Amino acid sequence: MEKAQRGFAVMDPTKRAEIASKGGKAAHAAGTAHRFTKEEAALAGKKGGLAPHATRGGPPGYVTCECGKKNSKRSKFCGQCGKSLIPE
């Protein structure tokens, strides 16, 4: 038996976007909205990309690149200089 969709799932996408837009505008008007700086956004993206993989394959190991940057052992390229971390 399949669940019936309710609420926002059934709503027209344009109506849903309209409601979301009102919420965002209200948060900014109230001063409770948060604007990410470039650095905060980059850090959040990095954390988000690492989090799902944190428990796979045991504890994370690190590989240090020639430039001195510590990289995950699963990384193929250095996050700082872009050099390949795969031994030839």
Stockholm file with secondary structure:
# STOCKHOLM 1.0

chainA/1-88         MEKAQRGFAVMDPTKRAEIASKGGKAAHAAGTAHRFTKEEAALAGKKGGLAPHATRGGPPGYVTCECGKKNSKRSKFCGQCGKSLIPE
#=GR chainA/1-88 SS CCCCCCGGGTSCHHHHHHHHHHHHHHHHHHTCCCCCCHHHHHHHHHHHHHGGGTTTTSSCCEEECTTSCEEETTCSBCTTTCCBCSCC
#=GC SS_cons        CCCCCCGGGTSCHHHHHHHHHHHHHHHHHHTCCCCCCHHHHHHHHHHHHHGGGTTTTSSCCEEECTTSCEEETTCSBCTTTCCBCSCC
//
